[in-house]
């Protein structure tokens, strides 16, 4: 699933590709992908995109102060630009046809298709955007703001990072990397984090996300779609490999319905964390 770093770089690429191009048509090709009915898709015709922004895990493509397309790519959604006379595949859920003969298409390969498209007068009409938390790379995301989110809440540190109502844009992959960089166990309760640990966690959020964006820019250039390459990540999906810091084997647990990767040596004082898979077989 694309997270903040991938979406931020995609936003930059879209700003180079779609701004100022008149829209000839817009179509929803998969039932259910369009989550709104007013304004209709036809309202895009004759307009041009004026800006592309990211908010959390959403992309906001604006055509006017009171007309916006909000996209949530979910797990497998990708955006492609192609010739308009290219026949849409079954994976194509939504498209914008430009007057110059090219399309912007939202494509989801695989059997699970969950991407969402909203056409709204105000992006805050999208429920997830209305309640989205602080942007982790914004000036508002300070160490004190993070401490306030953690204070008094009996939730795991990973959940603290991935709860979109608190901090917008971080998903499971980068949460694992951030916690590894901060040397904090993913199942540690946030309200037990000491002030110095929260400062370290705050710094790790900004460092990990910033470095990831630089890596993605280097790999993708100005392309909209590339194979998702996260080979620069240090522990995510690296179960059994040696930790780049201490050499211990990276471990995986399944907790809170997600796969979580961590280093026992760096994050849990050498201890193996409890794995929900073992609880289910008892």
N, C-alpha and C positions, 0 to 999 in steps of 0.2 A: 504494500500500500504506500503510495507517495505520501511523504510527510513534509514538514515545513521546508527543509532544504531543497528537496526536489521541486516542490511547488513554487518556491521563491525563484528558482532558476527558470522554471517553466513560465512564470509570470513575465520575467524579463524577455524571454524569447517571443512570447505572444505580443508584447508591446512592439517588438520589431516587425512582427509578421502581419498583424491585423488592423492596426490603427489607420484610420482614414480611408478604409476600403468600403465603398458602398455595398450594402447588403441587398441582394436581389430576392432572396427567399430564405426561409428557415423551416426545417421539417423535423418532427419527432418520428423516428422510424421504429422505435421499440415501445410497445404499450407500457405505460406506467413510468417511463423515464421522465416525462414532463410532469412536475408536481403542482403546477399552477395553471389557471385558465384565464386570468385577467391580470395584466394585459395579455392578449393572444400573441402567438408567435408571429402572426402577420404584422404586428406592430414594429418588428425589426426592419421590415422592407423599406428601402429608401434611406435608411439611417446608416451611419458609420460608427464604428467603435472609436471612442475618444480616450479610453483609459482601461488598463487592466490592473487590478489589485489583488492581493491575497489577504484573506482574513482567516486565521486558523488553517483548516484543511480545505477551505473553499477558495475558488477563484471568482472574482467579480469583474465581468466584462461590461463596461458602461457605454451606453449609446447616447444618453442625455441625462440631465439631472434627475429625471423621473422615469428612466427606463434602463434596467440593468438585467443582465443574464448572470445568474449565480450557478456555478458548477461544483459538484462534489464528485470527484472521480472514484471514490470508494476504493475497493481492492484492486481492480484490474482496469480501470478506465484510463485511456490514453487519448491525446489529441494529435491529429495529423492534418496536414495541409496537402491537398492533392488536386489534380485536375477535376473539374466538375463532371466531365464525361466519363470518369472512372466509375464503373458500376459499384454501388455500395454493397458491401458484404453483409452477411447476417450479423456480424459483430458490430455493425454501425448502428448506434442508437439514436444519434441526433446529428444534425448538420446545419451549417450556415453556408449558403451559396453566395459568393461575392459576384458583383457585376462584371468583374474582369475575367471570369471563367475558372476560378478556383473555389474549392470548398474547404472549410474548417470542419472536421468531423470528430465526433467523440466515439471511440471504438473500445469495445470490451471483448477481449478474447476469453474463451473458456465458458463453462456452463453457468457460472454464478455471475449474474449481471445486476449490479446494485447502484450504478451511477445515477445521479439525480441532476435534473435541470430545472431551474426556477426562472421565470420571467416576472420581474417585480418592479414596482415603482420606487421602492426603498429596500436596500439589502436587508434591513432589520426585520422585514416581513418574513424572512427565512428563520424558522424557530431556532435552529442551531446557531445562527449568527447572532440572534438577539441575545442569547445567553452566553456567548463565547467569552472566555476569560482574557486575561492580559496576554499581550504578545510578548514572547520571551526575549525578543531582540529589541524591544522598545524601551525608551527611557523610563517608562512606568514600571518595568520589571526590575526592581531593585532587590538587594538582599533582604531589606526590611519587608518588601511585598511578599517575597517567598516565605519569610518567617511567619508572616500573618496568615498565609494559606496553610502552613503546617501546624500552627498553634492550635492545640486542643482537639486535633482531629486524629482519631485512631484509624488511620489508613496507611497501607504500605507506601514506602517512598516511591515505588514505581507508579502506583495509582495516583499519587500526588502530581507526578509529572505528566501523566497521560489523561487526566481528567480535563476534558476540553472546556468545562465550565470554570475551571480555575486558571489553567495555562493553555493557551490555544496553539495547536499546531504540532505538538510533540506526540509521536506514536511509539509503539513498542520497541522498534529498532533503535531509535536515538535515545529513548529512555534508558535502555540497557547500556549504551555507550556512555551516557552522561553519568550514570551511577558508578560505572567502572572507573571513569576518570576521577570521580569524587571519592572513590574508595568507600562506598556505602552499599550495604547489602540491599537488594531490591525489596525484600520483605520486611525490612526494618520499619517500624511504625514512625510516621513522620513527626508525631508529637514527642518522640524521644530524641530527636536530633539536637545536638548541642549547638550553640551559636556559631562556633567555629566550623562545624560541619555544614551548617546552612550557608555560610559564606562560601565554603568550598564548593558546595553543590551549585550555588548561583553562578559562580565563576565557570564551572564545568558546563552548565547549560549554554552559556554564551560562546565558550571556546569550541565545544563539540559542534554546535550548529554552524558557527562561522566557518570552521575548517571544512565541514561537510559541503557547504555551498561552494567553497573554492575548488574542492575536488570535483564536484559535479560540473561546474562551469568548465573546468579544464577538459573533462571527458566529453561533454556534450556540445561544447561550442554554442552555436546558435540554433541547434536542432531542437525540434519540439519533442521528438520521440527517439529514444535510445533504449537499448536493453538496459534494464535497471542494474547498474553496476555499483555495488556497495563493497567492493573488494578492499576499500580503504578502511572499513570499520574494523576495530580491533578484536571484538569478542562476539558480535552478533552472528548467529548461525555458525559458530566455530567450536562447537562442542567437541571435546577431546583433543583439541590443538593446544600447544603450550601457550600460556599467557605471555605476552610480549614484555611484561614487567618482571614477573617473579618466576616464570617457568612452570607453574602448576597447571594442570589440565583444566581448561575451561569447561564448566558444567552447564547443564540445561535442566531447568525445572519447568513444570507446567503448573501455573498458579494463577488463580483468578481468570481462568479460561484463555490464558495466553502462554506462549513459550517465552521463557525468560532465560537469558544467558548471563553468567557471572563468573568471576574468578574466586574460588574459595580462599586462595592465599591473600589476595588484595582486598577482598570485600567482606569476608566473614571469619577472619582470624583462623583460617585453615579448616573451618568446619563445613561439612556438606549441608546445604539447606534442605529442609523437608520438601518432598516432591509430592504433589497431589496424586500422581500416578500410583505411588506406593500406598497412599491412604485408600484409594479406591479398590485395591486388591486385598485389603486386610479382611 
